[in-house]
Amino acid sequence: MNTAPPLQIGILVFEGMTSLDALGPFEVLARTPHSVCHLVWKDRQPLKCDTGLVVTPTLSFADAPRFDVVVVPGGPGQNELMADQELADFLRRQAQGAQWVTSVCTGSLLLAAAGLLDGYKATCHWLSLDFLRLFPVQVVPERVVIDRNRVTGAGVTSGLDFAFVLLDLLRGEDVARRLQLMLEYDPAPPFGSGHPSVAHAGTVAAVKEMAQGMLARRAAVCVEAARRLA
């Protein structure tokens, strides 16, 4: 019988996040044996994700225990949080005692803005790798990057790969393999366009144009955050 306290996993949620960044990992990590998985924000009011899905936090910052695992998602709403001192302070406090400090997509920019990726290898969404390079981070453009107790995932859907890698670190490969089968995680993308390295040049250009406004805003807030950190 396991008499140790359950593992405390805290997944940040916020207005304008990309829901899959948080909920993809949640579907995996909430099934971690002998653990409790929380959705945490400043308060418990419902939050609207970037596509309109509404998510309700289960814990406020004030009520949060000391997390063993911290997961920070990304999405357009991340831009507005790069200068949020309350969030940065919360992440720093939690990181002090956490076994694992992690992120998906542009959540790594929030960790970087809090100084929690200084000197670490990390990744994020391919459209924002240059913004991560503004910080003292060794950027590695891979799907999942592990450096000591930091684990970062690339864009959006990589959150599932990230979650299974993290589950392996937490509970071992056998547990991760069984859950992967139970969830039937067997990716077979219908189109070869999931990354700029394999997508047609015209597709890459169209996506960049579509994201131009959001990326301009992200560039400005990241430059300012990097300046403050320096």
C-alpha positions as CSV (number, residue, x, y, z in Angstrom):
1,M,0.0,0.0,0.0
2,N,1.3,3.4,-1.0
3,T,1.3,5.6,2.1
4,A,3.1,8.6,0.4
5,P,0.9,11.6,-0.3
6,P,-0.4,11.8,-3.9
7,L,1.5,13.6,-6.5
8,Q,0.2,17.2,-6.9
9,I,0.0,18.3,-10.6
10,G,-0.9,21.9,-11.3
11,I,-1.9,22.9,-14.9
12,L,-2.2,26.6,-15.4
13,V,-5.2,27.9,-17.2
14,F,-5.9,31.4,-18.4
15,E,-8.1,33.6,-20.7
16,G,-7.2,33.1,-24.3
17,M,-5.2,30.0,-23.9
18,T,-5.2,27.3,-26.5
19,S,-7.4,24.7,-24.9
20,L,-5.6,21.6,-26.2
21,D,-2.3,23.0,-24.7
22,A,-3.8,22.3,-21.3
23,L,-6.5,19.8,-21.8
24,G,-4.4,17.4,-23.9
25,P,-1.9,17.0,-21.1
26,F,-4.7,17.0,-18.6
27,E,-6.3,13.9,-20.2
28,V,-3.0,12.0,-19.7
29,L,-1.7,13.4,-16.5
30,A,-5.1,13.2,-14.7
31,R,-4.7,9.5,-15.1
32,T,-1.3,9.4,-13.4
33,P,-1.5,6.7,-10.7
34,H,-1.6,8.1,-7.1
35,S,-1.9,11.7,-8.2
36,V,-4.3,14.7,-8.2
37,C,-4.4,17.0,-11.2
38,H,-5.6,20.6,-10.8
39,L,-6.5,23.4,-13.1
40,V,-5.2,26.6,-11.5
41,W,-5.6,30.4,-12.0
42,K,-5.8,33.5,-9.9
43,D,-9.5,32.8,-9.1
44,R,-12.1,30.1,-9.9
45,Q,-14.1,32.1,-12.4
46,P,-14.7,30.5,-15.8
47,L,-12.2,31.3,-18.5
48,K,-12.8,31.5,-22.3
49,C,-10.1,29.8,-24.4
50,D,-9.0,31.2,-27.8
51,T,-11.7,29.2,-29.7
52,G,-14.5,30.0,-27.2
53,L,-14.4,26.8,-25.1
54,V,-15.0,27.7,-21.5
55,V,-12.8,26.1,-18.8
56,T,-13.3,26.5,-15.0
57,P,-10.3,26.4,-12.7
58,T,-10.4,24.0,-9.8
59,L,-8.0,26.0,-7.7
60,S,-7.0,29.6,-7.2
61,F,-3.4,30.7,-6.7
62,A,-4.2,31.3,-3.0
63,D,-5.6,27.8,-2.5
64,A,-2.9,26.0,-4.5
65,P,-0.8,23.4,-2.7
66,R,2.9,23.0,-3.3
67,F,2.8,21.4,-6.8
68,D,5.1,18.5,-7.6
69,V,4.6,19.2,-11.3
70,V,3.8,22.5,-12.9
71,V,2.4,22.7,-16.4
72,V,2.1,26.0,-18.3
73,P,0.2,26.1,-21.6
74,G,0.3,28.7,-24.3
75,G,-2.0,30.4,-26.8
76,P,-2.8,34.0,-27.8
77,G,-3.7,34.9,-24.3
78,Q,-0.1,34.3,-23.3
79,N,0.8,37.7,-24.8
80,E,-1.2,39.6,-22.2
81,L,0.5,37.7,-19.4
82,M,4.2,38.3,-20.2
83,A,4.2,41.3,-17.9
84,D,1.9,39.8,-15.2
85,Q,3.9,40.0,-12.0
86,E,1.4,38.1,-10.0
87,L,1.6,35.1,-12.4
88,A,5.4,35.3,-12.6
89,D,5.7,35.4,-8.8
90,F,3.3,32.4,-8.5
91,L,5.3,30.4,-11.0
92,R,8.6,31.2,-9.3
93,R,7.2,30.1,-5.9
94,Q,5.9,26.9,-7.3
95,A,9.1,26.2,-9.2
96,Q,11.2,26.3,-6.0
97,G,9.7,23.1,-4.7
98,A,8.5,21.4,-7.8
99,Q,10.0,18.2,-9.1
100,W,9.2,19.2,-12.7
101,V,8.6,22.6,-14.2
102,T,7.1,22.2,-17.6
103,S,5.3,23.9,-20.5
104,V,3.5,23.3,-23.8
105,C,3.6,25.6,-26.8
106,T,4.2,29.3,-25.9
107,G,3.9,28.4,-22.3
108,S,7.6,28.3,-22.3
109,L,7.6,32.1,-23.0
110,L,5.8,32.6,-19.7
111,L,8.4,30.4,-17.9
112,A,11.2,32.4,-19.7
113,A,9.6,35.7,-18.7
114,A,9.7,34.5,-15.1
115,G,13.4,33.6,-15.4
116,L,12.6,29.9,-15.0
117,L,14.3,28.8,-18.2
118,D,17.6,30.7,-17.8
119,G,20.4,28.4,-18.9
120,Y,18.0,25.6,-19.9
121,K,17.3,23.9,-23.2
122,A,13.7,24.5,-24.2
123,T,11.3,24.6,-27.1
124,C,7.9,26.1,-28.1
125,H,5.7,26.5,-31.1
126,W,7.7,26.8,-34.4
127,L,6.2,30.3,-35.1
128,S,7.6,31.6,-31.8
129,L,11.0,30.0,-31.5
130,D,12.7,33.3,-32.3
131,F,10.9,34.9,-29.4
132,L,12.2,32.3,-27.0
133,R,15.7,33.1,-28.3
134,L,15.3,36.6,-26.9
135,F,15.7,35.1,-23.4
136,P,18.8,33.3,-22.0
137,V,17.5,30.0,-23.2
138,Q,19.2,27.4,-25.3
139,V,16.4,26.9,-27.9
140,V,16.1,23.3,-29.3
141,P,13.5,23.0,-32.1
142,E,12.3,19.5,-31.1
143,R,8.9,18.2,-30.2
144,V,9.7,17.5,-26.6
145,V,12.9,18.8,-24.8
146,I,14.1,17.6,-21.4
147,D,16.8,19.5,-19.5
148,R,17.2,18.5,-15.9
149,N,13.8,19.1,-14.3
150,R,12.5,21.2,-17.1
151,V,10.3,19.6,-19.8
152,T,9.0,21.7,-22.7
153,G,6.7,20.7,-25.6
154,A,6.5,22.4,-29.0
155,G,3.2,23.5,-30.5
156,V,-0.3,22.5,-29.4
157,T,-0.6,18.8,-30.4
158,S,2.8,18.1,-29.1
159,G,1.2,18.4,-25.7
160,L,0.2,14.8,-26.0
161,D,3.7,13.6,-26.8
162,F,4.9,15.8,-23.9
163,A,2.4,14.4,-21.5
164,F,3.4,10.8,-22.2
165,V,7.1,11.7,-21.9
166,L,6.3,13.3,-18.6
167,L,4.2,10.3,-17.4
168,D,7.2,8.1,-18.2
169,L,9.4,10.3,-16.0
170,L,6.8,10.2,-13.2
171,R,5.7,6.6,-13.2
172,G,7.8,4.7,-15.7
173,E,7.5,3.4,-19.2
174,D,5.1,0.6,-18.5
175,V,2.5,2.9,-17.1
176,A,2.9,5.3,-20.0
177,R,2.6,2.6,-22.6
178,R,-0.5,1.2,-21.1
179,L,-2.2,4.6,-20.9
180,Q,-1.2,5.4,-24.5
181,L,-3.0,2.2,-25.6
182,M,-6.0,2.9,-23.4
183,L,-6.4,6.3,-24.9
184,E,-5.6,4.9,-28.4
185,Y,-3.0,7.5,-29.1
186,D,-1.8,6.3,-32.5
187,P,-1.2,9.4,-34.6
188,A,-1.7,9.1,-38.3
189,P,-2.1,12.6,-39.6
190,P,-4.1,12.8,-42.9
191,F,-1.9,15.5,-44.4
192,G,1.9,15.9,-44.4
193,S,1.7,19.5,-43.2
194,G,2.1,19.3,-39.4
195,H,5.4,21.1,-39.3
196,P,7.2,23.6,-41.6
197,S,9.9,21.1,-42.3
198,V,7.4,18.9,-44.2
199,A,4.6,21.4,-45.2
200,H,4.5,23.0,-48.7
201,A,6.1,26.4,-48.8
202,G,2.8,28.0,-49.8
203,T,1.1,26.5,-46.7
204,V,3.8,27.8,-44.4
205,A,3.5,31.3,-46.0
206,A,-0.3,31.2,-45.6
207,V,0.0,30.3,-41.9
208,K,2.5,33.0,-41.2
209,E,0.3,35.5,-42.9
210,M,-2.7,34.4,-40.9
211,A,-0.8,34.7,-37.6
212,Q,0.9,38.0,-38.5
213,G,-1.1,40.3,-36.2
214,M,-0.8,38.0,-33.2
215,L,2.9,37.5,-33.8
216,A,3.6,41.2,-34.0
217,R,2.0,41.6,-30.6
218,R,3.9,38.7,-29.2
219,A,7.2,40.1,-30.5
220,A,6.6,43.4,-28.7
221,V,5.7,41.8,-25.4
222,C,8.6,39.4,-25.6
223,V,11.1,42.1,-26.3
224,E,9.9,44.0,-23.3
225,A,9.9,41.0,-21.1
226,A,13.4,40.1,-22.1
227,R,14.5,43.7,-21.4
228,R,13.0,43.6,-17.9
229,L,14.6,40.2,-17.1
230,A,18.0,41.5,-18.2
